[in-house]
Amino acid sequence: MNKTAPTRSPVQRSLSVLLSPGPSAAAEARRYVCEAIRAWCVSVDPYIAALLTSELVTNAIRHAGGPVSLFVNCSAGQLRVHVQDTSPEWPALLEPQVEAEDGRGLMLVASLSADWGCYRTSVGKAVHFTLALADGLDES
């Protein structure tokens, strides 16, 4: 007789929020992400997660206007943040001039995240980044 232990389904946590499309959207998104990290006891740097979230939300508000949705998922050893907007335009990774005051947001996302990208949605697009959990496992 072959007995195997029952498999434990991976812990999955998620949050979705419709952000107000104004100057407070990035701060609101940072707050939601940091609260989720604390509540879920996720082993990622909340400052990095907040910074990258702020960059994606700021880009969505600046380039798309309209409503912006924030989705935060934690499963399979990673935290993934998605920011959805109504623009069909893909984000562009720029190489700004040294003196430029902006244009470095996606460079930060690309360099500080484990992975990032974008995909089409029924209303526009979503841009996401992933942070690996420090211990590689979901914490209960």
CNS distance restraints for C-alpha pairs under 8 A (distance, minus, plus):
assign (resid  10 and name CA) (resid  75 and name CA) 6.81 0.50 0.50
assign (resid  10 and name CA) (resid  76 and name CA) 6.68 0.50 0.50
assign (resid  10 and name CA) (resid 138 and name CA) 7.66 0.50 0.50
assign (resid  11 and name CA) (resid  74 and name CA) 7.98 0.50 0.50
assign (resid  11 and name CA) (resid  75 and name CA) 6.04 0.50 0.50
assign (resid  11 and name CA) (resid  76 and name CA) 7.74 0.50 0.50
assign (resid  11 and name CA) (resid 138 and name CA) 6.44 0.50 0.50
assign (resid  11 and name CA) (resid 139 and name CA) 7.90 0.50 0.50
assign (resid  11 and name CA) (resid 140 and name CA) 7.20 0.50 0.50
assign (resid  12 and name CA) (resid  73 and name CA) 7.22 0.50 0.50
assign (resid  12 and name CA) (resid  74 and name CA) 5.64 0.50 0.50
assign (resid  12 and name CA) (resid  75 and name CA) 4.65 0.50 0.50
assign (resid  12 and name CA) (resid  76 and name CA) 7.76 0.50 0.50
assign (resid  13 and name CA) (resid  40 and name CA) 7.63 0.50 0.50
assign (resid  13 and name CA) (resid  73 and name CA) 5.66 0.50 0.50
assign (resid  13 and name CA) (resid  74 and name CA) 5.10 0.50 0.50
assign (resid  13 and name CA) (resid  75 and name CA) 6.64 0.50 0.50
assign (resid  14 and name CA) (resid  71 and name CA) 7.26 0.50 0.50
assign (resid  14 and name CA) (resid  72 and name CA) 5.47 0.50 0.50
assign (resid  14 and name CA) (resid  73 and name CA) 4.33 0.50 0.50
assign (resid  14 and name CA) (resid  74 and name CA) 6.33 0.50 0.50
assign (resid  15 and name CA) (resid  36 and name CA) 7.76 0.50 0.50
assign (resid  15 and name CA) (resid  70 and name CA) 7.94 0.50 0.50
assign (resid  15 and name CA) (resid  71 and name CA) 5.65 0.50 0.50
assign (resid  15 and name CA) (resid  72 and name CA) 5.08 0.50 0.50
assign (resid  15 and name CA) (resid  73 and name CA) 6.53 0.50 0.50
assign (resid  16 and name CA) (resid  69 and name CA) 7.12 0.50 0.50
assign (resid  16 and name CA) (resid  70 and name CA) 5.56 0.50 0.50
assign (resid  16 and name CA) (resid  71 and name CA) 4.39 0.50 0.50
assign (resid  16 and name CA) (resid  72 and name CA) 6.41 0.50 0.50
assign (resid  17 and name CA) (resid  69 and name CA) 5.71 0.50 0.50
assign (resid  17 and name CA) (resid  70 and name CA) 5.17 0.50 0.50
assign (resid  17 and name CA) (resid  71 and name CA) 6.57 0.50 0.50
assign (resid  18 and name CA) (resid  67 and name CA) 7.19 0.50 0.50
assign (resid  18 and name CA) (resid  68 and name CA) 6.08 0.50 0.50
assign (resid  18 and name CA) (resid  69 and name CA) 4.45 0.50 0.50
assign (resid  18 and name CA) (resid  70 and name CA) 6.32 0.50 0.50
assign (resid  19 and name CA) (resid  25 and name CA) 5.78 0.50 0.50
assign (resid  19 and name CA) (resid  28 and name CA) 7.35 0.50 0.50
assign (resid  19 and name CA) (resid  29 and name CA) 7.31 0.50 0.50
assign (resid  19 and name CA) (resid  67 and name CA) 6.74 0.50 0.50
assign (resid  19 and name CA) (resid  68 and name CA) 5.45 0.50 0.50
assign (resid  19 and name CA) (resid  69 and name CA) 5.74 0.50 0.50
assign (resid  19 and name CA) (resid  70 and name CA) 7.00 0.50 0.50
assign (resid  20 and name CA) (resid  24 and name CA) 7.46 0.50 0.50
assign (resid  20 and name CA) (resid  25 and name CA) 5.72 0.50 0.50
assign (resid  20 and name CA) (resid  67 and name CA) 6.65 0.50 0.50
assign (resid  20 and name CA) (resid  68 and name CA) 7.16 0.50 0.50
assign (resid  21 and name CA) (resid  25 and name CA) 6.06 0.50 0.50
assign (resid  21 and name CA) (resid  61 and name CA) 6.25 0.50 0.50
assign (resid  21 and name CA) (resid  65 and name CA) 6.58 0.50 0.50
assign (resid  21 and name CA) (resid  66 and name CA) 5.88 0.50 0.50
assign (resid  21 and name CA) (resid  67 and name CA) 5.44 0.50 0.50
assign (resid  21 and name CA) (resid  68 and name CA) 6.41 0.50 0.50
assign (resid  22 and name CA) (resid  61 and name CA) 7.12 0.50 0.50
assign (resid  24 and name CA) (resid  28 and name CA) 6.10 0.50 0.50
assign (resid  25 and name CA) (resid  29 and name CA) 6.08 0.50 0.50
assign (resid  25 and name CA) (resid  57 and name CA) 7.00 0.50 0.50
assign (resid  25 and name CA) (resid  58 and name CA) 7.74 0.50 0.50
assign (resid  25 and name CA) (resid  61 and name CA) 7.98 0.50 0.50
assign (resid  26 and name CA) (resid  30 and name CA) 6.16 0.50 0.50
assign (resid  26 and name CA) (resid  53 and name CA) 7.50 0.50 0.50
assign (resid  26 and name CA) (resid  54 and name CA) 4.93 0.50 0.50
assign (resid  26 and name CA) (resid  55 and name CA) 7.83 0.50 0.50
assign (resid  26 and name CA) (resid  57 and name CA) 5.52 0.50 0.50
assign (resid  26 and name CA) (resid  58 and name CA) 6.01 0.50 0.50
assign (resid  27 and name CA) (resid  31 and name CA) 6.21 0.50 0.50
assign (resid  27 and name CA) (resid  54 and name CA) 7.14 0.50 0.50
assign (resid  28 and name CA) (resid  32 and name CA) 6.37 0.50 0.50
assign (resid  29 and name CA) (resid  33 and name CA) 6.23 0.50 0.50
assign (resid  29 and name CA) (resid  50 and name CA) 7.84 0.50 0.50
assign (resid  29 and name CA) (resid  53 and name CA) 6.82 0.50 0.50
assign (resid  29 and name CA) (resid  54 and name CA) 6.88 0.50 0.50
assign (resid  29 and name CA) (resid  57 and name CA) 7.43 0.50 0.50
assign (resid  29 and name CA) (resid  70 and name CA) 7.02 0.50 0.50
assign (resid  30 and name CA) (resid  34 and name CA) 6.13 0.50 0.50
assign (resid  30 and name CA) (resid  49 and name CA) 7.92 0.50 0.50
assign (resid  30 and name CA) (resid  50 and name CA) 4.73 0.50 0.50
assign (resid  30 and name CA) (resid  51 and name CA) 7.47 0.50 0.50
assign (resid  30 and name CA) (resid  53 and name CA) 6.30 0.50 0.50
assign (resid  30 and name CA) (resid  54 and name CA) 6.18 0.50 0.50
assign (resid  31 and name CA) (resid  35 and name CA) 6.03 0.50 0.50
assign (resid  31 and name CA) (resid  50 and name CA) 7.69 0.50 0.50
assign (resid  32 and name CA) (resid  36 and name CA) 6.12 0.50 0.50
assign (resid  33 and name CA) (resid  37 and name CA) 6.22 0.50 0.50
assign (resid  33 and name CA) (resid  46 and name CA) 7.77 0.50 0.50
assign (resid  33 and name CA) (resid  49 and name CA) 7.14 0.50 0.50
assign (resid  33 and name CA) (resid  50 and name CA) 6.44 0.50 0.50
assign (resid  33 and name CA) (resid  53 and name CA) 7.74 0.50 0.50
assign (resid  33 and name CA) (resid  72 and name CA) 7.12 0.50 0.50
assign (resid  34 and name CA) (resid  38 and name CA) 6.23 0.50 0.50
assign (resid  34 and name CA) (resid  46 and name CA) 5.68 0.50 0.50
assign (resid  34 and name CA) (resid  47 and name CA) 7.97 0.50 0.50
assign (resid  34 and name CA) (resid  49 and name CA) 7.57 0.50 0.50
assign (resid  34 and name CA) (resid  50 and name CA) 6.59 0.50 0.50
assign (resid  35 and name CA) (resid  39 and name CA) 5.97 0.50 0.50
assign (resid  36 and name CA) (resid  40 and name CA) 5.82 0.50 0.50
assign (resid  37 and name CA) (resid  41 and name CA) 5.82 0.50 0.50
assign (resid  37 and name CA) (resid  42 and name CA) 5.12 0.50 0.50
assign (resid  37 and name CA) (resid  43 and name CA) 7.79 0.50 0.50
assign (resid  37 and name CA) (resid  44 and name CA) 7.57 0.50 0.50
assign (resid  37 and name CA) (resid  46 and name CA) 6.76 0.50 0.50
assign (resid  38 and name CA) (resid  42 and name CA) 6.69 0.50 0.50
assign (resid  40 and name CA) (resid 139 and name CA) 7.68 0.50 0.50
assign (resid  40 and name CA) (resid 140 and name CA) 7.72 0.50 0.50
assign (resid  41 and name CA) (resid 139 and name CA) 6.57 0.50 0.50
assign (resid  41 and name CA) (resid 140 and name CA) 7.65 0.50 0.50
assign (resid  42 and name CA) (resid  79 and name CA) 7.98 0.50 0.50
assign (resid  42 and name CA) (resid 133 and name CA) 6.95 0.50 0.50
assign (resid  42 and name CA) (resid 138 and name CA) 7.23 0.50 0.50
assign (resid  42 and name CA) (resid 139 and name CA) 6.37 0.50 0.50
assign (resid  43 and name CA) (resid 133 and name CA) 5.21 0.50 0.50
assign (resid  43 and name CA) (resid 134 and name CA) 5.30 0.50 0.50
assign (resid  43 and name CA) (resid 135 and name CA) 7.14 0.50 0.50
assign (resid  43 and name CA) (resid 139 and name CA) 7.78 0.50 0.50
assign (resid  44 and name CA) (resid  49 and name CA) 7.57 0.50 0.50
assign (resid  44 and name CA) (resid  79 and name CA) 7.82 0.50 0.50
assign (resid  44 and name CA) (resid 131 and name CA) 6.98 0.50 0.50
assign (resid  44 and name CA) (resid 132 and name CA) 7.16 0.50 0.50
assign (resid  44 and name CA) (resid 133 and name CA) 5.38 0.50 0.50
assign (resid  44 and name CA) (resid 134 and name CA) 6.01 0.50 0.50
assign (resid  45 and name CA) (resid  49 and name CA) 6.40 0.50 0.50
assign (resid  46 and name CA) (resid  50 and name CA) 5.92 0.50 0.50
assign (resid  47 and name CA) (resid  51 and name CA) 6.04 0.50 0.50
assign (resid  48 and name CA) (resid  52 and name CA) 6.15 0.50 0.50
assign (resid  48 and name CA) (resid 112 and name CA) 7.42 0.50 0.50
assign (resid  49 and name CA) (resid  53 and name CA) 6.04 0.50 0.50
assign (resid  49 and name CA) (resid 131 and name CA) 7.64 0.50 0.50
assign (resid  50 and name CA) (resid  54 and name CA) 6.00 0.50 0.50
assign (resid  51 and name CA) (resid  55 and name CA) 6.34 0.50 0.50
assign (resid  52 and name CA) (resid  56 and name CA) 6.41 0.50 0.50
assign (resid  52 and name CA) (resid 105 and name CA) 7.86 0.50 0.50
assign (resid  52 and name CA) (resid 108 and name CA) 7.16 0.50 0.50
assign (resid  52 and name CA) (resid 109 and name CA) 5.60 0.50 0.50
assign (resid  52 and name CA) (resid 129 and name CA) 7.79 0.50 0.50
assign (resid  53 and name CA) (resid  57 and name CA) 6.15 0.50 0.50
assign (resid  53 and name CA) (resid  81 and name CA) 7.09 0.50 0.50
assign (resid  53 and name CA) (resid  83 and name CA) 7.89 0.50 0.50
assign (resid  54 and name CA) (resid  58 and name CA) 5.90 0.50 0.50
assign (resid  55 and name CA) (resid  59 and name CA) 6.18 0.50 0.50
assign (resid  55 and name CA) (resid 105 and name CA) 5.39 0.50 0.50
assign (resid  55 and name CA) (resid 106 and name CA) 7.28 0.50 0.50
assign (resid  55 and name CA) (resid 109 and name CA) 7.64 0.50 0.50
assign (resid  56 and name CA) (resid  60 and name CA) 6.19 0.50 0.50
assign (resid  56 and name CA) (resid  83 and name CA) 6.42 0.50 0.50
assign (resid  56 and name CA) (resid 105 and name CA) 7.61 0.50 0.50
assign (resid  56 and name CA) (resid 106 and name CA) 7.81 0.50 0.50
assign (resid  56 and name CA) (resid 127 and name CA) 7.07 0.50 0.50
assign (resid  56 and name CA) (resid 128 and name CA) 7.92 0.50 0.50
assign (resid  57 and name CA) (resid  61 and name CA) 6.17 0.50 0.50
assign (resid  57 and name CA) (resid  68 and name CA) 7.50 0.50 0.50
assign (resid  57 and name CA) (resid  83 and name CA) 6.41 0.50 0.50
assign (resid  58 and name CA) (resid  62 and name CA) 5.95 0.50 0.50
assign (resid  59 and name CA) (resid  63 and name CA) 5.80 0.50 0.50
assign (resid  59 and name CA) (resid  64 and name CA) 7.77 0.50 0.50
assign (resid  60 and name CA) (resid  64 and name CA) 5.30 0.50 0.50
assign (resid  60 and name CA) (resid  65 and name CA) 6.70 0.50 0.50
assign (resid  60 and name CA) (resid  68 and name CA) 6.89 0.50 0.50
assign (resid  60 and name CA) (resid  83 and name CA) 7.55 0.50 0.50
assign (resid  60 and name CA) (resid  84 and name CA) 7.59 0.50 0.50
assign (resid  60 and name CA) (resid  85 and name CA) 5.93 0.50 0.50
assign (resid  61 and name CA) (resid  65 and name CA) 4.63 0.50 0.50
assign (resid  61 and name CA) (resid  66 and name CA) 7.11 0.50 0.50
assign (resid  61 and name CA) (resid  68 and name CA) 7.25 0.50 0.50
assign (resid  63 and name CA) (resid  87 and name CA) 7.59 0.50 0.50
assign (resid  64 and name CA) (resid  85 and name CA) 6.41 0.50 0.50
assign (resid  64 and name CA) (resid  86 and name CA) 6.11 0.50 0.50
assign (resid  64 and name CA) (resid  87 and name CA) 5.04 0.50 0.50
assign (resid  65 and name CA) (resid  85 and name CA) 7.90 0.50 0.50
assign (resid  65 and name CA) (resid  86 and name CA) 7.78 0.50 0.50
assign (resid  66 and name CA) (resid  85 and name CA) 7.24 0.50 0.50
assign (resid  66 and name CA) (resid  86 and name CA) 6.68 0.50 0.50
assign (resid  67 and name CA) (resid  85 and name CA) 6.32 0.50 0.50
assign (resid  67 and name CA) (resid  86 and name CA) 7.07 0.50 0.50
assign (resid  68 and name CA) (resid  83 and name CA) 6.81 0.50 0.50
assign (resid  68 and name CA) (resid  84 and name CA) 5.59 0.50 0.50
assign (resid  68 and name CA) (resid  85 and name CA) 4.82 0.50 0.50
assign (resid  68 and name CA) (resid  86 and name CA) 7.52 0.50 0.50
assign (resid  69 and name CA) (resid  83 and name CA) 5.69 0.50 0.50
assign (resid  69 and name CA) (resid  84 and name CA) 5.02 0.50 0.50
assign (resid  69 and name CA) (resid  85 and name CA) 6.66 0.50 0.50
assign (resid  70 and name CA) (resid  81 and name CA) 7.28 0.50 0.50
assign (resid  70 and name CA) (resid  82 and name CA) 5.89 0.50 0.50
assign (resid  70 and name CA) (resid  83 and name CA) 4.81 0.50 0.50
assign (resid  70 and name CA) (resid  84 and name CA) 6.53 0.50 0.50
assign (resid  71 and name CA) (resid  81 and name CA) 5.74 0.50 0.50
assign (resid  71 and name CA) (resid  82 and name CA) 4.99 0.50 0.50
assign (resid  71 and name CA) (resid  83 and name CA) 6.42 0.50 0.50
assign (resid  72 and name CA) (resid  79 and name CA) 7.24 0.50 0.50
assign (resid  72 and name CA) (resid  80 and name CA) 5.81 0.50 0.50
assign (resid  72 and name CA) (resid  81 and name CA) 4.56 0.50 0.50
assign (resid  72 and name CA) (resid  82 and name CA) 6.40 0.50 0.50
assign (resid  73 and name CA) (resid  79 and name CA) 5.80 0.50 0.50
assign (resid  73 and name CA) (resid  80 and name CA) 5.21 0.50 0.50
assign (resid  73 and name CA) (resid  81 and name CA) 6.48 0.50 0.50
assign (resid  74 and name CA) (resid  78 and name CA) 5.73 0.50 0.50
assign (resid  74 and name CA) (resid  79 and name CA) 4.44 0.50 0.50
assign (resid  74 and name CA) (resid  80 and name CA) 6.28 0.50 0.50
assign (resid  74 and name CA) (resid 138 and name CA) 7.60 0.50 0.50
assign (resid  75 and name CA) (resid  79 and name CA) 6.73 0.50 0.50
assign (resid  75 and name CA) (resid 138 and name CA) 6.34 0.50 0.50
assign (resid  76 and name CA) (resid 137 and name CA) 6.81 0.50 0.50
assign (resid  76 and name CA) (resid 138 and name CA) 6.58 0.50 0.50
assign (resid  77 and name CA) (resid 132 and name CA) 6.13 0.50 0.50
assign (resid  77 and name CA) (resid 133 and name CA) 5.44 0.50 0.50
assign (resid  77 and name CA) (resid 135 and name CA) 7.87 0.50 0.50
assign (resid  77 and name CA) (resid 136 and name CA) 4.77 0.50 0.50
assign (resid  77 and name CA) (resid 137 and name CA) 4.38 0.50 0.50
assign (resid  77 and name CA) (resid 138 and name CA) 5.17 0.50 0.50
assign (resid  78 and name CA) (resid 130 and name CA) 6.51 0.50 0.50
assign (resid  78 and name CA) (resid 131 and name CA) 5.63 0.50 0.50
assign (resid  78 and name CA) (resid 132 and name CA) 4.40 0.50 0.50
assign (resid  78 and name CA) (resid 133 and name CA) 5.18 0.50 0.50
assign (resid  78 and name CA) (resid 136 and name CA) 7.27 0.50 0.50
assign (resid  78 and name CA) (resid 137 and name CA) 7.74 0.50 0.50
assign (resid  78 and name CA) (resid 138 and name CA) 7.53 0.50 0.50
assign (resid  79 and name CA) (resid 130 and name CA) 5.63 0.50 0.50
assign (resid  79 and name CA) (resid 131 and name CA) 5.20 0.50 0.50
assign (resid  79 and name CA) (resid 132 and name CA) 6.37 0.50 0.50
assign (resid  79 and name CA) (resid 133 and name CA) 6.90 0.50 0.50
assign (resid  80 and name CA) (resid 128 and name CA) 6.85 0.50 0.50
assign (resid  80 and name CA) (resid 129 and name CA) 5.72 0.50 0.50
assign (resid  80 and name CA) (resid 130 and name CA) 4.35 0.50 0.50
assign (resid  80 and name CA) (resid 131 and name CA) 6.42 0.50 0.50
assign (resid  81 and name CA) (resid 128 and name CA) 5.39 0.50 0.50
assign (resid  81 and name CA) (resid 129 and name CA) 5.57 0.50 0.50
assign (resid  81 and name CA) (resid 130 and name CA) 6.54 0.50 0.50
assign (resid  82 and name CA) (resid 126 and name CA) 6.14 0.50 0.50
assign (resid  82 and name CA) (resid 127 and name CA) 5.60 0.50 0.50
assign (resid  82 and name CA) (resid 128 and name CA) 4.17 0.50 0.50
assign (resid  82 and name CA) (resid 129 and name CA) 6.78 0.50 0.50
assign (resid  83 and name CA) (resid 126 and name CA) 5.31 0.50 0.50
assign (resid  83 and name CA) (resid 127 and name CA) 5.39 0.50 0.50
assign (resid  83 and name CA) (resid 128 and name CA) 6.25 0.50 0.50
assign (resid  84 and name CA) (resid 121 and name CA) 7.94 0.50 0.50
assign (resid  84 and name CA) (resid 124 and name CA) 7.41 0.50 0.50
assign (resid  84 and name CA) (resid 125 and name CA) 5.72 0.50 0.50
assign (resid  84 and name CA) (resid 126 and name CA) 4.01 0.50 0.50
assign (resid  84 and name CA) (resid 127 and name CA) 6.48 0.50 0.50
assign (resid  85 and name CA) (resid 123 and name CA) 7.32 0.50 0.50
assign (resid  85 and name CA) (resid 124 and name CA) 5.89 0.50 0.50
assign (resid  85 and name CA) (resid 125 and name CA) 5.83 0.50 0.50
assign (resid  85 and name CA) (resid 126 and name CA) 6.32 0.50 0.50
assign (resid  86 and name CA) (resid 123 and name CA) 5.29 0.50 0.50
assign (resid  86 and name CA) (resid 124 and name CA) 4.18 0.50 0.50
assign (resid  86 and name CA) (resid 125 and name CA) 6.46 0.50 0.50
assign (resid  87 and name CA) (resid 123 and name CA) 7.73 0.50 0.50
assign (resid  87 and name CA) (resid 124 and name CA) 4.82 0.50 0.50
assign (resid  87 and name CA) (resid 125 and name CA) 6.32 0.50 0.50
assign (resid  88 and name CA) (resid 120 and name CA) 7.41 0.50 0.50
assign (resid  88 and name CA) (resid 124 and name CA) 4.64 0.50 0.50
assign (resid  88 and name CA) (resid 125 and name CA) 5.81 0.50 0.50
assign (resid  89 and name CA) (resid 124 and name CA) 7.96 0.50 0.50
assign (resid  89 and name CA) (resid 125 and name CA) 7.67 0.50 0.50
assign (resid  90 and name CA) (resid 118 and name CA) 7.39 0.50 0.50
assign (resid  90 and name CA) (resid 125 and name CA) 7.61 0.50 0.50
assign (resid  91 and name CA) (resid 118 and name CA) 7.97 0.50 0.50
assign (resid  92 and name CA) (resid 106 and name CA) 7.66 0.50 0.50
assign (resid  93 and name CA) (resid 106 and name CA) 5.64 0.50 0.50
assign (resid  93 and name CA) (resid 107 and name CA) 6.38 0.50 0.50
assign (resid  94 and name CA) (resid 103 and name CA) 6.23 0.50 0.50
assign (resid  94 and name CA) (resid 104 and name CA) 6.90 0.50 0.50
assign (resid  94 and name CA) (resid 106 and name CA) 7.56 0.50 0.50
assign (resid  94 and name CA) (resid 107 and name CA) 7.29 0.50 0.50
assign (resid  95 and name CA) (resid 103 and name CA) 7.50 0.50 0.50
assign (resid  95 and name CA) (resid 104 and name CA) 7.46 0.50 0.50
assign (resid  96 and name CA) (resid 100 and name CA) 6.08 0.50 0.50
assign (resid  96 and name CA) (resid 102 and name CA) 7.58 0.50 0.50
assign (resid  96 and name CA) (resid 103 and name CA) 5.86 0.50 0.50
assign (resid  96 and name CA) (resid 104 and name CA) 6.86 0.50 0.50
assign (resid 104 and name CA) (resid 108 and name CA) 6.37 0.50 0.50
assign (resid 105 and name CA) (resid 109 and name CA) 6.40 0.50 0.50
assign (resid 106 and name CA) (resid 110 and name CA) 5.95 0.50 0.50
assign (resid 107 and name CA) (resid 111 and name CA) 6.06 0.50 0.50
assign (resid 108 and name CA) (resid 112 and name CA) 5.85 0.50 0.50
assign (resid 109 and name CA) (resid 113 and name CA) 5.76 0.50 0.50
assign (resid 109 and name CA) (resid 116 and name CA) 7.14 0.50 0.50
assign (resid 109 and name CA) (resid 129 and name CA) 7.05 0.50 0.50
assign (resid 110 and name CA) (resid 114 and name CA) 7.92 0.50 0.50
assign (resid 110 and name CA) (resid 115 and name CA) 7.05 0.50 0.50
assign (resid 110 and name CA) (resid 116 and name CA) 6.39 0.50 0.50
assign (resid 113 and name CA) (resid 129 and name CA) 6.16 0.50 0.50
assign (resid 113 and name CA) (resid 130 and name CA) 5.73 0.50 0.50
assign (resid 113 and name CA) (resid 131 and name CA) 5.40 0.50 0.50
assign (resid 114 and name CA) (resid 129 and name CA) 7.43 0.50 0.50
assign (resid 114 and name CA) (resid 130 and name CA) 5.50 0.50 0.50
assign (resid 114 and name CA) (resid 131 and name CA) 5.30 0.50 0.50
assign (resid 114 and name CA) (resid 132 and name CA) 6.32 0.50 0.50
assign (resid 115 and name CA) (resid 129 and name CA) 5.62 0.50 0.50
assign (resid 115 and name CA) (resid 130 and name CA) 5.14 0.50 0.50
assign (resid 115 and name CA) (resid 131 and name CA) 7.28 0.50 0.50
assign (resid 116 and name CA) (resid 127 and name CA) 7.47 0.50 0.50
assign (resid 116 and name CA) (resid 128 and name CA) 5.42 0.50 0.50
assign (resid 116 and name CA) (resid 129 and name CA) 4.06 0.50 0.50
assign (resid 116 and name CA) (resid 130 and name CA) 6.16 0.50 0.50
assign (resid 117 and name CA) (resid 127 and name CA) 5.75 0.50 0.50
assign (resid 117 and name CA) (resid 128 and name CA) 5.55 0.50 0.50
assign (resid 117 and name CA) (resid 129 and name CA) 6.64 0.50 0.50
assign (resid 118 and name CA) (resid 125 and name CA) 6.88 0.50 0.50
assign (resid 118 and name CA) (resid 126 and name CA) 5.45 0.50 0.50
assign (resid 118 and name CA) (resid 127 and name CA) 4.19 0.50 0.50
assign (resid 118 and name CA) (resid 128 and name CA) 6.06 0.50 0.50
assign (resid 119 and name CA) (resid 125 and name CA) 5.62 0.50 0.50
assign (resid 119 and name CA) (resid 126 and name CA) 5.52 0.50 0.50
assign (resid 119 and name CA) (resid 127 and name CA) 6.70 0.50 0.50
assign (resid 120 and name CA) (resid 124 and name CA) 5.98 0.50 0.50
assign (resid 120 and name CA) (resid 125 and name CA) 4.31 0.50 0.50
assign (resid 120 and name CA) (resid 126 and name CA) 6.40 0.50 0.50
assign (resid 121 and name CA) (resid 125 and name CA) 4.89 0.50 0.50
assign (resid 121 and name CA) (resid 126 and name CA) 6.65 0.50 0.50
assign (resid 132 and name CA) (resid 136 and name CA) 6.46 0.50 0.50
assign (resid 133 and name CA) (resid 137 and name CA) 6.46 0.50 0.50
assign (resid 133 and name CA) (resid 138 and name CA) 7.34 0.50 0.50
